[in-house]
């Protein structure tokens, strides 16, 4: 068993994430997201997906990137015409 670095729970199904050479231990994806997910620079929500990066800045969606970074180039990868 290993102790979650976010909530402190000592859980038999904890897991490790290695990122940028650092080892992290979590008991849930919720704790992993809380610790590791970047934060949108416009609205402040956690970026739990691809997000949008503009000049090294992270945003949750193209709308936030356009609003904060003043770019017109940011687009979400949403396929149009879906039924």
Secondary structure, 3 states (H helix, E strand, C coil): CEECCCCCCEECCCEEEEECCEEEEECCHHHHHHHHCCECCCCCCECCCCCEEECCEEECCHHHHHHHHCCCCCCCCCCCCCC
